[in-house]
Amino acid sequence: MQREKVSWRIISVKEKYYVITNLAPVGSFVYLYADAQGKGVYAKVIGHLHEKRINLELDLRISKAAAQALGIQPADAISLTL
C-alpha cells in the first residue's frame, strides 16, 4: 500500500468535516479529494487511528458528513488524495 504525501495548513471552514488519521497532526486541516467524484472538502483531523484490527488496512476514516459532501456511499471502494 502506497501512502500519499500530506500537507496541512490552518484554514477557516464553514461546514464541519472530520477525519481520523496518522498522516497529519491532530488539530490540523487536510484537503480530501475524491478522485472519481471530482469533489473535495477540508476536514479537521480530530484524532489518530488506533492499531486495532478494524483499522489495519486504513490510512484514514472520514466523518459521515464528509463522505456525503464527497458523494461517497458507505459501501464504495474509494480513492482519496490528501
Rosetta blueprint (number, residue, H / E / L):
1 M L
2 Q L
3 R L
4 E L
5 K L
6 V L
7 S L
8 W L
9 R E
10 I L
11 I L
12 S L
13 V L
14 K L
15 E L
16 K L
17 Y L
18 Y E
19 V E
20 I E
21 T E
22 N L
23 L L
24 A L
25 P L
26 V L
27 G L
28 S L
29 F E
30 V E
31 Y E
32 L E
33 Y E
34 A E
35 D L
36 A L
37 Q L
38 G L
39 K E
40 G E
41 V E
42 Y E
43 A E
44 K E
45 V E
46 I E
47 G E
48 H L
49 L L
50 H L
51 E L
52 K L
53 R H
54 I H
55 N H
56 L L
57 E L
58 L L
59 D L
60 L E
61 R E
62 I E
63 S L
64 K H
65 A H
66 A H
67 A H
68 Q H
69 A H
70 L H
71 G L
72 I L
73 Q L
74 P L
75 A L
76 D L
77 A L
78 I L
79 S L
80 L E
81 T E
82 L L
